[in-house]
Amino acid sequence: MSTNDPRLASMAPDELRSHMRALGYRTQNDLANAIGVSRSAVSLWLEGKVGVPRPVAMLLRMLVAAQRRSF
């Protein structure tokens, strides 16, 4: 992946919310359990107090892209 790859960009709270919905995670706890982080970490990301770690942003973008391709 190149350094300009959009999958490597940080993720805004709105994008995180939208990806959560697209992947069927209805609560912060659902997402936290699925990716192995605490619910409070997800909460901080959604409030914009802490940036979504790049590996998490990349994972969610790839999952959404894969899901879109399969339907």
Secondary structure, 3 states (H helix, E strand, C coil): CCCCCHHHCCCCHHHHHHHHHHCCCCCHHHHHHHHCCCHHHHHHHHHCCCCCCHHHHHHHHHHHHHHHHCC
